[in-house]
Amino acid sequence: MVKYEIFTNCFLCFSLKTGFLKWKPDYDSAATEYGKAAVAFKNAKQFDQAREACLREAEAHENNKALFHAAKAYEQAGMMLKEMQRLPEAVQLIEKASMMYLENGTPDTAAIALERAGKLIENVSPEKAVQLYQQAASVFENEERLRQALEMLGKASRLLVRGRRLDEAALSLQKEKSIYKEIENYPTCYKKTIAQVLVHLHRNDYVAAERCVRESYSIPGFNGSEDCAALEQLLEGYDQQDQDQVSEVCNSPLFKYMDNDYAKLGLTLVVPGGGIKKKSPNAAQDKARGPAAVGSHADEEEDEYSGGLC
C-alpha cells in the first residue's frame, strides 16, 4: 500500500505539473488516479486516506468542469466518513454532492443523495433527517415524481410525530393528503385523515380535528366509509369526555394496524379531564328496576355477612 501511494503521488505530480510544453494540468488523469487510490485505500480499510483521495478526486473533477463526477467523488468521501462513524461530516459532504447534482441538471440523483443522507443521520439527529427528507420531497415534486415525493414526506411526518413536533406533523400530513388527493389515491387520503385527527387531538385542538373531518367529506367515497364512521365516533367520544368510547375506537383494527407512530397516538389518547367511565351493567339494571331493587341488593349483602365472617 505504501509503494502504491508513493507511485500515485509521483504520477500525480507529473500530471498536475505545467511547463514550457505543457501549459495546462492534466486534471482528468489526476482524477482517475485519485479515484484508483481511493478504491485501494477503501479495500485496505484505510478510510481516512480513502476520504482524502476522494476529496482530491472531486477537486480535480471540479477543475475539469465535470460536476457530476465531482459530486460522485464528494458522495464517496461522505461514505468513507460514515465508515468512520463521523456522520454529521458525512451528511455535509453528501449535501454538497446533492447541490452539485442539481447544478449539473440531474435532480433525481440529487434527491436520492438527500434520502441517503437522511437515512444516515436519522438515529443521531432526527431533526436533520426531517430536513433532508423534506428537501428530497421538494426535488421529486418539482420533477413531478409524486410517488417518490410522498415516500419522503411520509418519512418526515413519522419522524415529526415520533419527536412530538405535532404542529409540524399536522402540516406535513396535510401536504401528503393533498398530493394523494391529486393523484386520486382516495383510500390513502382516508388514512391520512385519521392520522391528522389523532395529531390534532394530541395537540388538544378539537376544532382543528373536527374541521379536518368536515373538509374530508369532499374526498370521493369518504362520507359513508368505515374510516369516516370511526372518526365521527371518536370525535363524539372525545367531545363528551367518554374515555371508554375513545379507547374502543382507538383499539379497533382500523387504528391499531396503521403505521406504528400513528397507532401509538391512538393508544395513548386521553380525553380532557381524564374522562368518564361507563356505568357497570348492575348499576344500569338497578336504575331500571328502581329504588326497591337497590334496597334488595343492600339486604342481600347484609344477610351475607349477618352471621359474621366465619
Contacts in CASP RR format, 6 or more apart in sequence:
PFRMAT RR
TARGET T0000
AUTHOR 0000-0000-0000
METHOD contacts of the structure
MODEL  1
MVKYEIFTNCFLCFSLKTGFLKWKPDYDSAATEYGKAAVAFKNAKQFDQA
REACLREAEAHENNKALFHAAKAYEQAGMMLKEMQRLPEAVQLIEKASMM
YLENGTPDTAAIALERAGKLIENVSPEKAVQLYQQAASVFENEERLRQAL
EMLGKASRLLVRGRRLDEAALSLQKEKSIYKEIENYPTCYKKTIAQVLVH
LHRNDYVAAERCVRESYSIPGFNGSEDCAALEQLLEGYDQQDQDQVSEVC
NSPLFKYMDNDYAKLGLTLVVPGGGIKKKSPNAAQDKARGPAAVGSHADE
EEDEYSGGLC
1 40 0 8 1.000
1 41 0 8 1.000
1 44 0 8 1.000
1 46 0 8 1.000
4 37 0 8 1.000
4 40 0 8 1.000
5 37 0 8 1.000
5 49 0 8 1.000
8 33 0 8 1.000
8 34 0 8 1.000
8 36 0 8 1.000
8 37 0 8 1.000
11 29 0 8 1.000
11 33 0 8 1.000
12 30 0 8 1.000
12 33 0 8 1.000
12 34 0 8 1.000
15 25 0 8 1.000
15 26 0 8 1.000
15 27 0 8 1.000
15 29 0 8 1.000
15 30 0 8 1.000
15 33 0 8 1.000
16 25 0 8 1.000
16 26 0 8 1.000
16 27 0 8 1.000
16 30 0 8 1.000
17 25 0 8 1.000
18 24 0 8 1.000
18 25 0 8 1.000
25 63 0 8 1.000
27 60 0 8 1.000
27 61 0 8 1.000
27 63 0 8 1.000
27 64 0 8 1.000
28 60 0 8 1.000
28 64 0 8 1.000
30 56 0 8 1.000
30 60 0 8 1.000
31 57 0 8 1.000
31 60 0 8 1.000
31 61 0 8 1.000
31 64 0 8 1.000
31 66 0 8 1.000
31 69 0 8 1.000
31 73 0 8 1.000
34 53 0 8 1.000
34 54 0 8 1.000
34 56 0 8 1.000
34 57 0 8 1.000
34 60 0 8 1.000
34 73 0 8 1.000
35 53 0 8 1.000
35 54 0 8 1.000
35 57 0 8 1.000
35 73 0 8 1.000
37 49 0 8 1.000
37 53 0 8 1.000
38 50 0 8 1.000
38 53 0 8 1.000
38 54 0 8 1.000
38 57 0 8 1.000
38 73 0 8 1.000
38 76 0 8 1.000
38 80 0 8 1.000
39 50 0 8 1.000
41 47 0 8 1.000
41 49 0 8 1.000
41 50 0 8 1.000
41 53 0 8 1.000
42 50 0 8 1.000
42 80 0 8 1.000
47 80 0 8 1.000
47 81 0 8 1.000
47 83 0 8 1.000
47 84 0 8 1.000
48 80 0 8 1.000
48 84 0 8 1.000
50 80 0 8 1.000
51 77 0 8 1.000
51 78 0 8 1.000
51 80 0 8 1.000
51 81 0 8 1.000
51 84 0 8 1.000
54 73 0 8 1.000
54 74 0 8 1.000
54 76 0 8 1.000
54 77 0 8 1.000
54 78 0 8 1.000
54 80 0 8 1.000
55 73 0 8 1.000
55 74 0 8 1.000
55 77 0 8 1.000
57 73 0 8 1.000
58 70 0 8 1.000
58 71 0 8 1.000
58 73 0 8 1.000
58 74 0 8 1.000
58 77 0 8 1.000
59 70 0 8 1.000
61 67 0 8 1.000
61 69 0 8 1.000
61 70 0 8 1.000
61 73 0 8 1.000
62 70 0 8 1.000
67 100 0 8 1.000
67 101 0 8 1.000
67 103 0 8 1.000
67 104 0 8 1.000
68 100 0 8 1.000
68 101 0 8 1.000
68 104 0 8 1.000
68 106 0 8 1.000
68 109 0 8 1.000
70 100 0 8 1.000
71 96 0 8 1.000
71 97 0 8 1.000
71 98 0 8 1.000
71 100 0 8 1.000
71 101 0 8 1.000
71 104 0 8 1.000
71 109 0 8 1.000
71 113 0 8 1.000
72 97 0 8 1.000
74 93 0 8 1.000
74 94 0 8 1.000
74 96 0 8 1.000
74 97 0 8 1.000
74 100 0 8 1.000
75 93 0 8 1.000
75 94 0 8 1.000
75 97 0 8 1.000
75 113 0 8 1.000
77 93 0 8 1.000
78 89 0 8 1.000
78 90 0 8 1.000
78 93 0 8 1.000
78 94 0 8 1.000
79 90 0 8 1.000
81 87 0 8 1.000
81 89 0 8 1.000
81 90 0 8 1.000
81 93 0 8 1.000
82 90 0 8 1.000
82 120 0 8 1.000
87 120 0 8 1.000
87 121 0 8 1.000
87 124 0 8 1.000
88 121 0 8 1.000
88 124 0 8 1.000
88 125 0 8 1.000
88 128 0 8 1.000
90 117 0 8 1.000
90 120 0 8 1.000
91 117 0 8 1.000
91 118 0 8 1.000
91 120 0 8 1.000
91 121 0 8 1.000
91 128 0 8 1.000
91 132 0 8 1.000
94 113 0 8 1.000
94 114 0 8 1.000
94 116 0 8 1.000
94 117 0 8 1.000
94 120 0 8 1.000
95 114 0 8 1.000
95 117 0 8 1.000
95 132 0 8 1.000
97 113 0 8 1.000
98 110 0 8 1.000
98 111 0 8 1.000
98 113 0 8 1.000
98 114 0 8 1.000
98 117 0 8 1.000
98 135 0 8 1.000
99 110 0 8 1.000
101 107 0 8 1.000
101 109 0 8 1.000
101 110 0 8 1.000
101 113 0 8 1.000
102 110 0 8 1.000
102 139 0 8 1.000
107 139 0 8 1.000
107 142 0 8 1.000
107 143 0 8 1.000
108 139 0 8 1.000
108 140 0 8 1.000
108 143 0 8 1.000
108 145 0 8 1.000
110 139 0 8 1.000
111 136 0 8 1.000
111 139 0 8 1.000
111 140 0 8 1.000
111 143 0 8 1.000
111 145 0 8 1.000
111 148 0 8 1.000
111 152 0 8 1.000
112 136 0 8 1.000
114 132 0 8 1.000
114 133 0 8 1.000
114 135 0 8 1.000
114 136 0 8 1.000
114 139 0 8 1.000
115 132 0 8 1.000
115 133 0 8 1.000
115 136 0 8 1.000
115 152 0 8 1.000
117 132 0 8 1.000
118 128 0 8 1.000
118 129 0 8 1.000
118 132 0 8 1.000
118 133 0 8 1.000
119 129 0 8 1.000
121 128 0 8 1.000
121 129 0 8 1.000
121 132 0 8 1.000
122 129 0 8 1.000
122 159 0 8 1.000
126 159 0 8 1.000
126 162 0 8 1.000
126 163 0 8 1.000
129 155 0 8 1.000
129 159 0 8 1.000
130 156 0 8 1.000
130 159 0 8 1.000
130 160 0 8 1.000
130 165 0 8 1.000
130 168 0 8 1.000
133 152 0 8 1.000
133 153 0 8 1.000
133 154 0 8 1.000
133 155 0 8 1.000
133 156 0 8 1.000
133 159 0 8 1.000
134 152 0 8 1.000
134 153 0 8 1.000
134 156 0 8 1.000
134 172 0 8 1.000
136 152 0 8 1.000
137 149 0 8 1.000
137 150 0 8 1.000
137 152 0 8 1.000
137 153 0 8 1.000
137 156 0 8 1.000
138 149 0 8 1.000
140 146 0 8 1.000
140 148 0 8 1.000
140 149 0 8 1.000
140 152 0 8 1.000
141 149 0 8 1.000
141 179 0 8 1.000
146 179 0 8 1.000
146 182 0 8 1.000
146 183 0 8 1.000
147 183 0 8 1.000
149 179 0 8 1.000
150 176 0 8 1.000
150 179 0 8 1.000
150 180 0 8 1.000
153 172 0 8 1.000
153 175 0 8 1.000
153 176 0 8 1.000
153 179 0 8 1.000
154 172 0 8 1.000
154 176 0 8 1.000
156 172 0 8 1.000
157 169 0 8 1.000
157 172 0 8 1.000
157 173 0 8 1.000
157 176 0 8 1.000
157 195 0 8 1.000
158 259 0 8 1.000
158 261 0 8 1.000
158 262 0 8 1.000
160 166 0 8 1.000
160 168 0 8 1.000
160 169 0 8 1.000
160 172 0 8 1.000
161 169 0 8 1.000
161 195 0 8 1.000
161 199 0 8 1.000
161 261 0 8 1.000
161 262 0 8 1.000
161 265 0 8 1.000
162 261 0 8 1.000
166 199 0 8 1.000
166 202 0 8 1.000
166 203 0 8 1.000
167 203 0 8 1.000
169 199 0 8 1.000
170 196 0 8 1.000
170 199 0 8 1.000
170 200 0 8 1.000
170 203 0 8 1.000
170 208 0 8 1.000
173 192 0 8 1.000
173 195 0 8 1.000
173 196 0 8 1.000
173 199 0 8 1.000
174 196 0 8 1.000
176 192 0 8 1.000
177 189 0 8 1.000
177 192 0 8 1.000
177 193 0 8 1.000
177 196 0 8 1.000
180 186 0 8 1.000
180 188 0 8 1.000
180 189 0 8 1.000
180 192 0 8 1.000
181 189 0 8 1.000
181 219 0 8 1.000
186 219 0 8 1.000
186 220 0 8 1.000
186 221 0 8 1.000
186 222 0 8 1.000
189 216 0 8 1.000
189 219 0 8 1.000
189 222 0 8 1.000
190 216 0 8 1.000
190 219 0 8 1.000
190 222 0 8 1.000
190 225 0 8 1.000
190 227 0 8 1.000
190 228 0 8 1.000
191 227 0 8 1.000
191 258 0 8 1.000
193 212 0 8 1.000
193 213 0 8 1.000
193 216 0 8 1.000
193 219 0 8 1.000
193 222 0 8 1.000
193 227 0 8 1.000
193 231 0 8 1.000
194 227 0 8 1.000
194 230 0 8 1.000
194 231 0 8 1.000
194 254 0 8 1.000
194 255 0 8 1.000
194 258 0 8 1.000
194 262 0 8 1.000
195 258 0 8 1.000
195 259 0 8 1.000
195 262 0 8 1.000
195 265 0 8 1.000
196 209 0 8 1.000
196 212 0 8 1.000
197 209 0 8 1.000
197 212 0 8 1.000
197 213 0 8 1.000
197 231 0 8 1.000
197 234 0 8 1.000
197 235 0 8 1.000
198 262 0 8 1.000
198 265 0 8 1.000
198 266 0 8 1.000
198 269 0 8 1.000
199 265 0 8 1.000
200 206 0 8 1.000
200 208 0 8 1.000
200 209 0 8 1.000
200 212 0 8 1.000
201 209 0 8 1.000
201 234 0 8 1.000
201 238 0 8 1.000
201 269 0 8 1.000
202 265 0 8 1.000
202 268 0 8 1.000
202 269 0 8 1.000
204 272 0 8 1.000
206 235 0 8 1.000
206 238 0 8 1.000
206 239 0 8 1.000
209 235 0 8 1.000
209 238 0 8 1.000
210 235 0 8 1.000
213 228 0 8 1.000
213 231 0 8 1.000
213 232 0 8 1.000
213 235 0 8 1.000
216 222 0 8 1.000
216 228 0 8 1.000
217 223 0 8 1.000
217 228 0 8 1.000
222 228 0 8 1.000
226 254 0 8 1.000
227 254 0 8 1.000
230 249 0 8 1.000
230 252 0 8 1.000
230 254 0 8 1.000
230 255 0 8 1.000
233 245 0 8 1.000
233 249 0 8 1.000
234 245 0 8 1.000
234 246 0 8 1.000
234 249 0 8 1.000
234 250 0 8 1.000
236 242 0 8 1.000
236 245 0 8 1.000
237 245 0 8 1.000
237 246 0 8 1.000
237 249 0 8 1.000
237 271 0 8 1.000
238 246 0 8 1.000
238 269 0 8 1.000
238 271 0 8 1.000
238 272 0 8 1.000
240 276 0 8 1.000
241 271 0 8 1.000
241 272 0 8 1.000
241 273 0 8 1.000
241 274 0 8 1.000
241 275 0 8 1.000
241 276 0 8 1.000
242 271 0 8 1.000
242 275 0 8 1.000
242 276 0 8 1.000
242 278 0 8 1.000
243 270 0 8 1.000
243 271 0 8 1.000
243 274 0 8 1.000
243 275 0 8 1.000
243 276 0 8 1.000
243 277 0 8 1.000
244 277 0 8 1.000
244 278 0 8 1.000
246 269 0 8 1.000
246 271 0 8 1.000
247 269 0 8 1.000
249 255 0 8 1.000
250 256 0 8 1.000
250 266 0 8 1.000
250 267 0 8 1.000
250 269 0 8 1.000
251 267 0 8 1.000
255 262 0 8 1.000
255 263 0 8 1.000
255 266 0 8 1.000
256 263 0 8 1.000
256 267 0 8 1.000
257 263 0 8 1.000
279 287 0 8 1.000
282 297 0 8 1.000
285 293 0 8 1.000
286 293 0 8 1.000
286 294 0 8 1.000
286 297 0 8 1.000
END
